[in-house]
């Protein structure tokens, strides 16, 4: 691990059932997140526990420009356990990734920007402040690994239903716009 204060490691990434199906549009896998030596996310020991890494990457990209707090979250949780469906409003470029569970299942921590620093607070109350550049590097490294997985996989089919197709297109438009902001 390169930075014990804040580190995101992509441990594994795959398509559902480990099959590169052109209709499977969500990347899943295992991730390790450490904030000030506290392991905030680690599903490496659970063989059947994988998280939706494509949704996590989008949520983390949002935190580069916006705070993620209890009162103003960028998503219900930063790393969702399962991204079941992408919702959107016709007049908004932002998508919302629903979970299949009746409650939000996933991993969360709070992100607050101040000057050129980012304050991170875990659910357990542990908190640290890191330089924005350190935070940005960790987020973009993770995001780029998830995107590279998509690029080396089979092209994904667009959904047949217009609402779902529009949502998927908006998902990638939001991703690309935010990623280009941080080149």
Secondary structure, DSSP 8 states (H G I E B T S, - for coil): ---SSEEEEEEEEE-GGG---TT----EEEEEEEETTEEEEE-TT-TT--EEHHHHHHHHHHTTTS-B-SSS-SSS-SEES---EEEE-TT-S-EEEE-SSSS--EE-EEEEEETTEEEEEETTS-EEEEEHHHHHHHHHHHHHHHHHHHHTS------SSHHHHHHHHHHHHHHHHHHHHT-
